[in-house]
Amino acid sequence: MSFPKEVEGLLKTIYGVDYTDDYKSEILKLTDEWMKKEWKETSPLTEKNVYLITYGDIIKEEGQPTLRTLHRFINEYAKDEVTDVHLLPMFPYTSDDGFSVVDYREIKPELGDWDDIERLAGDYRLMFDFVANHMSKSSKWFQEYLKGDTKYKNFFIPKEDDFDASKVVRPRTSPLFHEYKGGKTAWTTFSEDQVDVNFKHFPALLEMTDIILAYAFRGGTSIRLDAIGFLWKESGTSCIHLPQTHAIIQLWRRILEELKLHTLLITETNVPHKENISYFGDGENEAHMVYQFSLPPLVLHTLTTHNASKLTGWAKTIEKVSDKATYFNFLASHDGIGMRPTEGILTEEERSVLAEKVLENGGRVSYKSNPDGTESPYELNINYMDALINKEEDVSEDIIVQKMLAAHSILFSVMGVPAIYYHSLLGSGNDYVGLEDSGINRRINREKFDYEDLVSKMELSTRRQKVFSGIKKIIRTRQNETAFSPFADQEIVELGEQVLALIRKNNETDETVLFLVNAANEKVKVNLPLTGYDLWSQKFVEESVELAPYQFMWIKK
């Protein structure tokens, strides 16, 4: 089917009876305008790709834009390991640490400018955040909406009596609508400062499409679609994961494919697994990657209970999507550890055990209200290394470090592409100052540094040194083995409830690696399905091995 016909079909899915041929003409005109530019082609994903998740201003240096300081730090300390840098929202904002964007087309001055982005893109592939669902109430668009400007009068969603919002699914307990100056109202999924864009209004979709193409052109080899599940609103529905939302993502992917090969769309939907993977579409027409939200809480559960059964059972359901789509794997991020993705996997009691442990280890827990009046843990806010610690058992520095490395050995072994949060790479702990000063739970894992202070901490802290060097070794080991291609096969091997084991095989190169990790705080003896060379210890492994607490192996056949 021709590109114009595909565009027409997707727009008809989005707009139904409201569709007009002008919509197709405008999209094709926009695509033609971008086609005239000189696009840089990027390479496809391989086992080499490792994403660093970071804010653009995590490291400050007097007199320097923070993007330049970040660039310098990665070049000096992780150039051989990091290939892709995920820059969390780098635009002017008013709240939510960047996720209430004032202007999608400008870089926050403290960070630098587009020239700094271009320089960073010269050394690393970049992932940009596209906060398409909502924007700041201080944005020009919304301010013009409040003034009654005809251009923007339909860019937002006012409260209307005939709209049935009784089934709307939301991650917040704040009002769904807020009233602003002049008595105007607007739909607010997340907060009073974050007003939802009305994608039913075609000019809004067209403007957002132009923005995502600008991101791809300016170095965004990956585009993260933040909170994308809430994009379309329809009376009487849940207003999440609606067909029109999927069609918009498919439209963006198809346009990007027309312009530039290997630009990747990553969907961020912190929901149960089945809903999450629906954003793969047919495996070739929607998201290139989806966030693997079940992995962080399941790895935490595994290393807390010393039982890998739940993780093993879940991993059996993870199948290859296609040769064009895979999973975006992570353990920690700028947000907390979501509990909804464990629905149907962990019991309420098991989730409560994790919540209690997080509180004991100095973290915070956000709860959601249930229909029966009870409350359940919704999100755990804590640094991931602090979350892993079992206080009565993990009493030595070496054990704490080994447990952190064990967790990340899982991250870098399972099917998909690994992404590591900057605090995990740096071996950080809870930031109580940031938490208490802001009163925002998520700030416990968003600490920022002075450059010289960070370098000093890296040199003086034994824990930071060991975690940093250990994770870098894990990364290098992965990058040298084609068996860890994001699209290589994965087979789960059952070696007992204390051990997670899986085989990764690249059918093109015929390379095979057996990964196993001991989730227990005691020695465990296992019989292996194959023998070979352990890439970690650089020793030959026989058919039977005894694993030390939290020990892991990569046995190459």
N, C-alpha and C positions, 0 to 999 in steps of 0.2 A: 504494500500500500504506500502511496506517495506521502511525503511529509505534509503537504497541505490537507490531504484527506484525513491523516491521523490527527492533525490539529483540530480539524472540524469535528471529528468524532468525539474527541476529549472535551471540547468546549460544549458540545451538545449534552454530554453526560453531566457536565458541571451546571449548565444553565437551563437545561430542559426547554420548556415552552418559551422562556425569556430569551433564548438564543437568537441572534441575528447574524447575517453574513458579515456585518461590520466587525464583529468580534474576531472572526477568522482573519479578515483583512488587516486589522490592527496588529494582531500577533505576528502575522507573516511580514508585515512592514517592519516591525521591531526587530525580528530575526534578521531580515535583510540588512538593516542598518548595522547590526553587530557583525554580520558576516563580512562586511567590508574591512573590518579591522584585522590586524595581523596577529593571529592567535598562536600561542606557544603550545605545542602538543606535549603532554606529560605521559609518563610511562605507567603501565598497569601495576597493580599490587602484586608483591611477591613476599617471600619469607623475610626479606630485608626490612620491610616497612614496620617501623615502631613509632607510634604517636606519643608526643609529650603533651599532656593537658596542662595549660597554664594561663594565667592572666598576663596581659602585656605589661603590667606594672608590679610584678612580684619582687623585682630587685631594683632598688633605687641607688643612684649615684649622683652626687651633686653636680649640677650643670649639664647633665646628660638626659635626653629623652629616654624613658625607661625601655622602649623597644630596642634601642641600641645597646643598653646595658644587658638586657636579656640575651640579645644576639651574641654579645661578647662572652657571656657566661656559658652558653651552650657550646660555642666554638672552642672555648678553653677546656671545658670539663666533660662534654658528652657528644662531641662532633662525630665520633665513630659509631655511636650507638643510636642517636636520634636521627630519623629521616624526615619525620613530619611533625610540625608544631601546630597544635590546636590552640589558637588564640581565642580565649573566651571574649565576650563582647568588648570590642576595642573602640567603641563609638561614644560620643557624649551621652550621658545618662543622668537620671535623677534619683534612682533607687534600685534596690535588688542587685547591687554589685554589677551593674551593667545591663540587666535584662529589662530595663525600661528606657529604651533608646529614644533619644531626642532627635538625632539626625543619622539616618542609615548611611549617608554618603561621606561623612567626615570622620577623621580619626580624633579621638580625645587628645587635646593639645599636650597634656602631660606625657602621653605615650610617644608622641612624635607626629609623623605625617605619612602620607602614602609613599613618599620616597624611602622612608624607613621600612615600610612593608615590602617594597620592591627589593631592597637590599637583603632583607631576611629571606625573601622568596628566591634569591639567587643562590642561597646555600641549602635551603630546606623547602620541602613541599609544605604548604600551609593549609590549615583548615580554619575557615571563618564561621562564626556563628551568625545565622540568619534568624533573628527574632521576629518572624513574620506574623505571628498570631496577634501581637499587641505592641503598642508603643507608649512612650511617656505622654502623660497629659500635657506636658510642657512642649511637646513637638509642634512644629509649625502646622502640620496637618490638623491636629486636634484643636489648636488655638483658632485656626480659621473656621473650623467646624462650629466652635462656640460663638464666633462672630457672625455666623450665618453666611459665610462665603459660599456662593453657589457651586464652586468647583469641589468643595470638600463636604457639602451638606449630607452626602450619602456614604462618606468614607467610614462612618462609625454606626453603631447599632443602638438606637434609642429604645427605651422601654415602651412597649406597646401592649395595650390591653388584650388584643386578640392573639398574642404570642403565648403559647402554652410552654412554660419553662419548668413544669413540674418534674420532668424526668432528667433534667440536665445533670450530668456527672461533672463534678469539680474537685480539684485538689485543695480547695480552701473553704473556710467557713465564713469568710467575709461576704457582704452582700453581692449578689450577681450584677446588680445595676447600682450606679452611683449618680448623684445629682451634682451638677457643676454650675458655675456662675451663669446667670441668665435663666436658670431653671432647666437647662438642657440635661438630658440623661444619656448614659452610655453603658454598654455591656462591659463588665470587668471580671474576667475569669479569675485573675490572680490578685489584683489589688486596686485600690482607688486611683493609684498612679499609673496603672497599666491598662490602657483602654484597647479593647479588641478591634481589629480592623474588619470592615465589612466586605468580605470577598464576594458577596452576592452582587456587589456593585462592580461591574466589569472594569471601569477605570482604575479601581484599587488593585485588582489582579494584574492589570497591565503595568502599573507602576512598580508593583512588587516583582514582577517578572524582569523588568529592566534592572532592578537593583540586584537580583541574584545573578544576572548575566554580567553585571559590572564586577561583582565579587569574583566570579570565575575568571574574568579577563585580567583582573589585577592580582592574580596569584593564588586565588582560592582553589587549589586542586581538589579540596574536599569542602563541602558546604554542610554544616550541621543545621538541621531544621528543628529549631527549638520548639517544644510544646506543640508540635505540628498537629497532633490529634484533635485539637480543639478548633481547627481553622474554620469549619463550616457550621452554621447554625440553622436549624430547621425546627419549626414549631412542632411540639409533641414528641420530639425525639430526645435521645441522650446528649445530642450535640457533641459527640466524640466518635471518631473513626467513621464518619459518614462517607458514603461513596464519592461525594463531591471532593472531599479532602484527598482521597486516594487519586482521583482523576487530576487534581491540580499538581500533585507530586509527579504523576506520570507525564503531564504536560511539560513541566520544568525539565524532567530528565530527557524527554524527546528533543526539546529545543537545544539543550546543552550538547546532546549527541550530534545534532546537526552542525554545531559550531566548533566543538572542541572535544577531542577524544579523551577518555579517562578522567573526566571531571566527575567526582563522586558525590552522591547525595546520601547523607546519613540521617536517619530519623531518630528523634529522641522522644520516646513515648514510655514513660515510667508506669507501666501497667502490667497485668498478668501476661505470661509468656505467649499464649495463643493470640491475644490481641496485638502484642508487640510485633510478632513475626508476620502479621497480616500485611505489614508495610513492605514486604518483599514483592507483593503483587504476584505475578506468575514466575518470579525469579529472574526476570530479564527486563521488566518494564517499569519498575518503581524504584524503591531504595536500593542502592548498591550495598549498603550496610545498615543494620539496625543495632542499636545499643543492646548489649546482652545484659539486661538488668537483673536477671536471676542469679548471675554469677557472683556478685559481691556478697549478698547475704548467705548464699549456699556455701561458699568457701569459708566464711566466718563461722557458720554453723558447724561445718566439718571439723575445723581446727579447734573449736570450742568443746565439742562433744567427743572428739577423737573417733568419730564414726563417719565414714565416707559413703554410707549406704544411700542417703538422700541425694547427694551430689552424683553418685554413680547412676542411680536410677534416672535422674533428670538428664544426665549426659547421654544416656542411651536414646533419648528423644531428639537429640541435636543431630540433624542430618545435613548433608551437603545441599545447599540451596541451588546453585548452578555454577557455571564457570564465570559468571559475571556478578554474583552477589554472595556476601558472606556476613559474618557477625563482627561487630565492633566490641571487643572484649575489654573490660576494665574492672578494677576492684575499688578504687577510690576516685572521687571527683570533687568538684566545687560544691556539689550538693551532698546530702546525706546518703545513707544506705537505705534504699527503698524497701519496704516490706511487702507492698502489694504484689511485686513479681514472684513472691513465694506462695501466693495463694494456690491451693491445690497441691502444693509440694510439702511445705512445713505446716504442722498443726499450730493452733493458737497457743498451745502450751510451749511449743518449741520457739515460736516467735517471742513469747514473753520471756523465755530464758535469755535470749539475746538482748532484749531490752533491759532486763535487770542487770546483765553483765555490763552493758554500756554505761548505765548509771553508776554502777560500782567503780567503773574505770574513769569516771570524771566527765562522761559525755552527757548528752541531752537526748530526750526522746519526744517526738511529736506524735500525738495520738489522733485517731479519727473516731467519730461517733458512729456506732452501729444502730440499726433500726430498733433493736431491743433495748436501747438505752445504755449498753455497755460501751467500753472504749477498747480499741486495739492499737498496737504500735503501728504507726504509718511510716515514720522515717527515723533512722538513728543518726544522730549528729555527733561524730567523733573522728579523730584521726585513725586511719585504718590500722596502723601498728598498735596503737593503744587499745583498739577494739579487740585485737587478737589475743592480748595478754590474759591468761588465767592466773590471777594473783597468787593463789596458793601453790601453783605448780611452776610457773615460769619465773623462777627466782634469780636466774643468772642472766647476765648480759648476752652471753653466747646463745642461750636458748631462745631469748626474745628475738635476736637477729635471725637465727635459724628458722624460727617460725614465720617471720616476715618473708624470708627468702623462699620458704616452702609454699606460702600463699602465692607468691609471684611466679614460682615455677609452674603452677597450675595455669595462671593467666597467660604465660608465654608458650604453653603446650597445647591448649585446646584449640579446636577449629576456629579460625577467624583471624582478625588482625588485633594485636595487643596495643593498648593505650595505657600509659602510666601517668598518674597525677604527680605534679612536681613535688608535693610533700612526701610522697612515697619514695620517689627517687632520692630525695635529700635526707631520708631517715628522720623526718620530723615527728614531733609529738603534738599533743593538744595545745592550742593557743588560747589559754585562759584569759589573757589580757584582751585579746580581740573579742572574745566572747562577752566578757563582763562590760567592756567599754561600749559595745554596740547593743547588747541585749538581744542579738540575733544568733540563734542556735548554730546556723551554718558557718558563722565566722570562726568557730572552733577549729576549722580545717582550712582557713584561708589566710594564714599568716603571711606577711610581706617582710622583706629584708632590706637592709642596707648592704651594698655589695661587699664592702670590706668586712662587715660583721658576719655575713654569710660565709665568706671564704675562711674567716677565723674559726667559725663553728665547724666547718667541714674538716679543718685541720686538727682541732682540739677534741672533738667529740668522737670517742671510739665507736659509739653506736652508729653515728652518721657515716663514718668512714667505712665500717663493715657493710652496712646496708647499701651504700652507694656503690662500692666496688663489687659487692655480690650481685646486685641487680644488673650492673653493667656486664658482668661476666655471663649472666643468664641471657642477656640480650645478644651478646656476641655469639654465644653457642647456638642460639636459635637461627641467627642470620646466616650461619654457615651450612645449614641443613635444608635441602629442598623438601624434605619430608614435612617441614613446617609451613609450606606454602599455604596461604589462606584458603586455597581451594583443594588441598590434598585431603584424602579420605581419612576418616577417624573411626576406629573400632574400640569399643569399651571392653576391657578385660577384667573379669572378676577375680581378685586375688585375696578376698577377705574383706570384712567390713571396715577394717582400720586403714585400708590402702585404696587410693584412687589410682587406677592404671588404665592406660589407653595406648593404642598403636596408631601412629600417623604414617601414612604411606602415600608417596607421590608416584602415581602410575606412569607418569611420563619419564621420570628419571630412575624409577624402580628403587628409590631410597626408602628405607623403613626404619623408624625409631620407636622403641617402646619407652614410654614415660611412666614412671611410678613414683608416688610420694606417700610416705608414712604420715598419717594424720594423728598418730598416737604419741603420747609423751613417754612411751616405753619402746623397747626393741621389738621388732616384728620380723619373723622369718617367713619368706614367701618362696614358692616355686614358680619359676618364670616360664612363659610360653616360648621364649627364644633366648639364645645366648648372643653375646657380642661385646662391643667396646663401649664402656660408659664414658660418654662425652664429658661429664662433669669431673669425675675423679681421674679420668684418663687411664683406667684399668680395665682389663678383660674380666667379664662377669660370667660365672658359671650358671648352671640351671637353677641353683638355689642361693638366695642371698639373705643376709640379716640386715635389716634397715634400722639405723639408729633413730631416736626420736626426731621426727620432722625431716628425716633425710629423704632426698629425692635422687633419681637417676634418669639419664637419657641413654638407653642402650641401643646402639646402632647395630643393626643386623649385618 
